[in-house]
């Protein structure tokens, strides 16, 4: 947990309570007066399978030999859906509302914490999360945060923050960093293709025609970036104002393009190479990345070292406050769950029965062991051959 990482809030935490669409209206579980449908379960299950480490390893989860893994995933997802239904009931009873503005503000806050919209997009892509799903997830997390705030005020003292800092000093070590701002002229080929298709709705564009139009758009974007660069070079003190007026990165334009300090490995390679190659108070030439054309202004550099307590004190307080709020929500969930009426309309979704099945499978590991990917089987065979020698 290095300085900025302490800024992780409930709104930016791992997706615990994902909003679900409906594929089927059939109720498989009822929680009080709220139903959990087959469609809701299927959506979460499909996402879990697509993003699982087993799939990345080449394991076919649909293979009948891997029901042990499937049943464990089912139990987890059912519990998540039940908790979500319980919390939705409580949120409704308390009259907690989340507006689109609340969600947008939370997303802006997350963008600021991770550094830029590009960085957030990269994180979402790495985790297989679409922008639409992310927005729904953030809205759900804002609800949970608002619920947590109704459970009692949480105050963290300076002494508590200092103790955490002293007990976790290694977490505040940071590598070499640069502080930079940027102006983006968006020119992602895929995005431009979608824009052109929308502009030419009803027309049949050949692949060659579409490519030509995209190339023309990119040429226009490059020219626009060159014009802005010339304007910046005339007076770098106006960089922030120009960024606010002309940058196409909404997450940073409002702050004059400010990305704050960031270490290596946080930005796309082309951007990182240019930023770390600049001295303080200098401007880059046009830097092309998959997002488009950037003009980078480096304002400071920081050698590897440790963040002083005074700089991270508020971050620590936010982190400790959020930890307590999470605990309070957990305690509330346990209390509500004890008093909830939970009916497993389809008995095959009863976690207790699934757990019993898992236990049986666990006691017969030779029959239920996950199928190995082909490459792994070959690798194991080679090892055995080596051992024989």
C-alpha positions in Angstrom: 0.0 0.0 0.0 2.0 2.9 -1.3 0.7 6.4 -0.5 -1.8 6.7 -3.3 -3.0 3.2 -2.8 -4.3 4.1 0.6 -6.8 6.3 -1.3 -8.8 3.2 -2.4 -12.4 3.8 -1.3 -15.5 1.7 -1.1 -16.5 3.1 -4.5 -13.2 1.9 -6.0 -13.0 -1.5 -4.2 -13.2 -4.9 -5.8 -16.6 -5.5 -7.3 -18.6 -7.3 -4.6 -22.1 -6.4 -5.5 -22.4 -6.3 -9.3 -25.6 -5.0 -10.8 -27.2 -7.8 -12.9 -29.3 -7.8 -16.1 -32.1 -10.2 -16.6 -32.0 -13.1 -19.0 -34.8 -15.1 -17.4 -37.4 -13.9 -15.0 -37.7 -17.3 -13.2 -37.0 -17.0 -9.5 -34.5 -19.5 -8.2 -34.2 -17.8 -4.7 -36.4 -15.5 -2.7 -35.0 -13.2 -0.1 -37.8 -11.6 1.9 -40.0 -10.2 -0.9 -37.2 -9.9 -3.3 -36.5 -12.5 -5.9 -33.2 -13.6 -7.4 -33.7 -14.8 -11.0 -32.1 -17.4 -13.1 -30.9 -14.6 -15.4 -29.1 -12.8 -12.6 -27.3 -15.9 -11.5 -26.4 -16.9 -15.1 -24.9 -13.4 -15.8 -22.7 -13.5 -12.7 -21.7 -17.1 -13.3 -20.7 -16.5 -16.9 -18.6 -13.5 -15.9 -16.9 -15.5 -13.1 -16.1 -18.3 -15.5 -14.8 -15.9 -18.2 -12.5 -14.1 -15.7 -11.4 -17.1 -13.7 -7.7 -18.1 -13.4 -8.7 -21.6 -14.4 -9.8 -20.4 -17.9 -6.6 -18.4 -18.2 -4.7 -21.6 -17.4 -6.6 -23.4 -20.2 -8.9 -25.5 -18.0 -12.3 -26.2 -19.6 -14.7 -25.4 -16.8 -17.6 -26.9 -18.8 -15.9 -30.3 -18.7 -17.9 -32.6 -16.5 -14.7 -33.5 -14.6 -14.5 -30.0 -13.2 -17.9 -29.8 -11.3 -15.9 -29.4 -8.1 -14.7 -26.0 -9.2 -18.1 -25.1 -10.7 -19.9 -25.9 -7.4 -17.5 -23.8 -5.4 -18.1 -20.9 -7.8 -21.9 -21.4 -7.5 -21.8 -21.2 -3.7 -19.8 -17.9 -3.8 -22.1 -16.3 -6.4 -25.3 -17.4 -4.6 -24.0 -15.9 -1.4 -23.1 -12.7 -3.2 -26.6 -12.4 -4.7 -28.3 -13.1 -1.4 -26.2 -10.4 0.3 -27.0 -8.0 -2.5 -30.7 -8.6 -2.1 -30.5 -8.1 1.6 -28.6 -4.9 1.2 -31.0 -3.6 -1.5 -33.9 -4.2 1.0 -32.1 -2.2 3.7 -31.0 0.6 1.4 -34.6 0.9 0.2 -35.9 1.0 3.8 -33.5 3.7 4.7 -34.4 5.8 1.7 -30.9 5.9 0.3 -30.8 7.2 -3.3 -27.9 7.4 -5.7 -28.1 9.9 -8.6 -26.2 9.9 -11.9 -24.2 12.9 -10.6 -23.2 10.9 -7.5 -21.9 8.1 -9.8 -20.1 10.5 -12.1 -18.4 12.2 -9.1 -17.2 8.9 -7.8 -15.8 7.9 -11.2 -14.0 11.2 -11.4 -12.5 10.6 -8.0 -11.3 7.2 -9.1 -9.8 8.6 -12.3 -7.9 11.2 -10.2 -6.6 8.5 -7.8 -5.4 6.1 -10.6 -3.8 9.0 -12.5 -5.8 9.4 -15.7 -8.8 8.1 -17.7 -6.3 6.2 -19.9 -4.9 4.4 -16.8 -8.4 3.5 -15.6 -9.3 2.2 -19.1 -6.2 0.1 -19.1 -7.1 -1.4 -15.6 -10.6 -2.2 -16.7 -9.4 -3.8 -19.9 -6.9 -5.9 -18.0 -9.7 -7.2 -15.8 -12.2 -7.7 -18.6 -14.7 -5.1 -17.2 -16.6 -2.9 -19.7 -17.1 0.8 -19.1 -20.9 0.2 -18.7 -20.4 -2.5 -16.2 -17.9 -0.4 -14.3 -20.4 2.5 -14.1 -23.0 0.1 -12.7 -20.5 -1.3 -10.2 -19.5 2.2 -9.0 -23.2 3.1 -8.6 -23.7 0.0 -6.4 -20.6 0.9 -4.3 -21.8 4.5 -3.8 -25.0 3.0 -2.4 -23.0 0.8 0.0 -20.9 3.8 1.0 -24.0 5.9 1.7 -25.4 3.0 3.7 -22.1 2.8 5.7 -22.4 6.4 6.5 -25.8 5.9 8.1 -24.3 3.3 10.5 -22.5 5.9 12.6 -19.9 8.6 12.3 -16.3 7.3 12.1 -13.4 9.6 13.2 -9.8 8.6 13.0 -7.4 10.6 15.2 -4.0 11.9 14.3 -2.5 9.4 16.8 -4.2 6.4 15.1 -3.0 7.6 11.7 0.6 8.0 13.0 0.6 4.6 14.6 -0.5 3.0 11.3 2.2 4.9 9.5 4.9 3.8 12.0 3.7 0.2 11.8 3.7 0.1 8.0 6.5 2.4 6.9 7.6 0.0 4.2 4.3 0.5 2.5 5.0 4.1 1.9 8.2 3.5 0.0 8.0 4.8 -3.5 10.1 4.3 -6.7 11.3 7.1 -8.9 8.4 9.2 -10.1 7.6 12.1 -12.3 4.8 14.6 -12.0 3.2 15.5 -15.3 0.2 17.0 -17.0 -1.0 16.1 -20.5 -3.3 17.2 -23.3 -5.0 14.4 -25.2 -6.4 14.5 -28.7 -8.3 11.2 -28.8 -7.6 9.1 -31.9 -8.3 5.5 -31.1 -8.9 3.7 -34.4 -11.7 1.5 -33.0 -13.5 4.5 -31.5 -13.2 6.5 -34.7 -14.6 3.5 -36.7 -17.7 3.5 -34.4 -18.1 7.2 -34.8 -17.9 7.1 -38.6 -20.3 4.2 -38.8 -22.8 6.1 -36.6 -22.3 9.2 -38.9 -23.0 7.1 -42.0 -25.9 5.1 -40.5 -27.9 3.5 -43.4 -25.0 3.6 -45.8 -23.0 0.6 -46.8 -19.3 1.4 -46.3 -16.7 -1.0 -47.7 -13.7 -1.9 -45.6 -11.5 0.3 -47.8 -13.9 3.2 -47.5 -14.1 2.9 -43.7 -10.3 2.7 -43.5 -9.9 5.8 -45.7 -12.3 7.8 -43.5 -10.6 6.7 -40.3 -7.2 7.6 -41.8 -8.6 11.1 -42.7 -9.9 11.5 -39.2 -6.6 10.5 -37.7 -4.8 13.0 -40.0 -7.1 15.7 -38.8 -6.5 14.7 -35.1 -2.7 14.8 -35.7 -3.0 18.3 -37.2 -5.0 19.5 -34.3 -2.4 18.1 -31.8 0.3 19.9 -33.8 -1.5 23.2 -33.5 -2.0 22.8 -29.8 1.7 21.9 -29.3 2.7 25.1 -31.1 0.4 27.1 -28.8 1.8 25.4 -25.7 5.4 26.1 -26.7 4.7 29.8 -27.0 3.9 30.0 -23.3 4.1 26.8 -21.1 2.6 28.8 -18.2 -0.7 28.5 -20.1 -0.5 24.7 -20.3 -3.2 24.1 -17.7 -5.6 26.6 -19.3 -5.1 25.1 -22.7 -5.6 21.6 -21.3 -8.9 22.6 -19.7 -10.1 24.1 -23.0 -8.8 21.6 -25.5 -7.8 18.2 -23.9 -10.1 15.3 -24.8 -9.4 13.4 -21.6 -12.4 14.4 -19.5 -10.9 12.9 -16.4 -7.9 15.2 -16.3 -8.9 18.2 -18.4 -10.9 19.7 -15.5 -7.7 19.7 -13.5 -5.6 21.3 -16.3 -4.4 17.9 -17.4 -2.7 17.1 -14.1 -1.8 13.4 -13.7 0.1 13.9 -10.4 3.2 11.8 -9.6 3.4 8.4 -11.1 6.1 5.7 -11.2 7.2 3.5 -14.1 4.7 0.8 -15.1 1.6 3.0 -14.6 1.2 4.4 -18.0 1.3 2.9 -21.5 4.9 2.4 -22.7 5.0 5.2 -25.2 3.7 7.7 -22.7 6.0 6.5 -19.9 9.1 6.6 -22.1 8.4 10.2 -23.1 7.5 11.4 -19.6 10.6 9.9 -17.9 12.8 11.2 -20.7 11.8 14.8 -19.9 13.4 17.2 -17.4 11.2 19.3 -15.1 9.4 22.2 -16.8 9.8 20.8 -20.3 7.2 19.8 -22.9 7.3 16.8 -25.1 6.8 16.6 -28.8 3.6 14.7 -30.0 3.5 11.3 -28.3 1.3 8.7 -30.0 -0.4 6.0 -28.0 -3.4 3.7 -28.6 -5.5 6.5 -27.1 -4.4 9.2 -29.5 -1.9 12.1 -29.4 -0.5 13.4 -26.2 1.4 16.6 -25.3 3.2 15.9 -22.0 4.4 18.6 -19.6 6.7 17.3 -16.8 6.7 19.7 -13.8 8.7 17.7 -11.2 10.6 14.5 -10.5 11.0 12.5 -7.3 13.8 10.1 -6.6 13.0 6.8 -4.9 12.3 7.2 -1.2 9.5 7.3 1.4 6.5 9.5 1.6 6.5 11.7 4.8 3.7 11.2 7.3 2.4 14.7 6.8 1.8 14.0 3.1 -0.1 10.8 3.6 -1.8 11.5 6.9 -5.2 12.2 5.3 -4.9 9.2 3.0 -4.3 7.0 6.0 -7.3 8.4 7.7 -9.5 7.7 4.7 -8.2 4.2 4.5 -8.8 3.4 8.2 -12.2 5.0 8.0 -13.2 2.9 5.1 -11.9 -0.3 6.8 -14.2 0.4 9.8 -17.1 1.2 7.5 -16.6 -2.1 5.7 -16.6 -3.9 9.0 -19.8 -2.1 10.0 -21.5 -3.1 6.8 -20.4 -6.7 7.3 -21.8 -6.7 10.8 -25.1 -5.3 9.5 -25.3 -8.0 6.8 -24.8 -10.8 9.3 -27.5 -9.3 11.5 -30.0 -8.9 8.6 -29.2 -12.3 7.3 -30.2 -13.9 10.6 -33.6 -12.3 10.4 -34.1 -12.6 6.7 -36.5 -15.1 5.1 -34.4 -16.9 2.5 -36.2 -19.5 0.3 -34.3 -21.6 -2.2 -37.1 -22.0 -4.7 -34.9 -24.2 -6.9 -33.3 -26.6 -4.4 -30.2 -27.1 -6.7 -29.2 -23.5 -5.7 -29.2 -24.3 -1.9 -25.6 -23.5 -0.7 -25.8 -26.2 1.9 -26.6 -28.9 -0.6 -23.9 -27.6 -2.9 -21.4 -27.6 0.0 -22.4 -31.3 0.7 -21.7 -32.1 -3.0 -18.4 -30.2 -2.8 -17.4 -32.2 0.3 -18.2 -35.5 -1.5 -16.1 -34.4 -4.5 -13.3 -33.3 -2.2 -13.2 -36.7 -0.6 -12.7 -38.2 -4.1 -10.0 -35.9 -5.5 -8.7 -38.5 -8.1 -12.1 -38.4 -9.8 -12.7 -34.6 -9.5 -9.3 -33.1 -10.0 -9.4 -30.2 -12.5 -8.6 -31.3 -16.1 -5.1 -30.1 -17.0 -4.5 -28.1 -20.1 -2.8 -30.0 -22.9 0.4 -28.1 -22.5 0.5 -28.9 -18.8 0.0 -32.6 -19.5 2.9 -32.6 -21.9 5.0 -30.8 -19.3 4.2 -33.3 -16.6 5.1 -36.2 -18.9 8.5 -34.6 -19.6 9.1 -34.3 -15.9 8.3 -38.0 -15.4 10.7 -39.0 -18.2 13.5 -36.9 -16.7 12.9 -38.5 -13.3 13.2 -42.0 -14.8 16.6 -41.1 -16.1 
